[in-house]
């Protein structure tokens, strides 16, 4: 069955939105903590923790996928 590009385009748009939202969240937390560490430092620490939880294993997963 031939597939149109519509599904692919929608998935790409969703991924793009996720990446942009992630970037903006990290950017906001970093710049806020840099400007006022006492007030926003905890938010930055939580953001870094979230990044580590979500992406630390990504390199190993990609390596396994590419070696498959």
N, C-alpha and C positions, 0 to 999 in steps of 0.2 A: 504494500500500500504506500503510495506516494504521500509524503508529508509536506505540508506547506511551511513556509518560514515563519508563520504567525506564532506558533508555540515557542519556537526558538527565540523569536524577538521578545516575547513577553518574559521568558525566563531571563534573558539578558538584561532587560529593563529592571526586573526585580533584583538581580544581582548587583547591578549598577547602583540602585537605590540603597541596598544594604551597605555597600562599600562607602558610598558618600555619607550615609548616616553614621557609620562607624568612624569615618575620618572626622566628621564634624564633632562627634561626641568626645573623641580623644583630644582634638584641637582645643575645644572649649575647656575641658578639664585641665589640660596642660597650661594654657594661657592664664586661666583663673588662678591656678595654684602658684604660678610664677609671679603673678601680680600681688596676690595676697595669700601666702602659704598658710597662715594661721587659720583663715576661714575656709579655704578650699583644698588644703593639703590632703584631707581625708578623702575627698571626692577623687582626687588624682590617684591616690593609693588604691582605691577601689577600682578605678578604671584600669590601672596597670595589672591588678590582680585578675580582672576580667579578661584582659588581653592574654595573659599567661594561660589562664584556664582554657580559653577557646583556641589558641593558636600555637602553643608550645609543641604539641605533637604534630603539627602540620608538616614540618620538614621531614620527619620520619615517615609520615603517611605518603608524602609525595615521592620520597625515595623508594619506598616499597612499591608504589604504583608504577613508577618508571622502570624499575628492575623486573617487573612482572613480565 
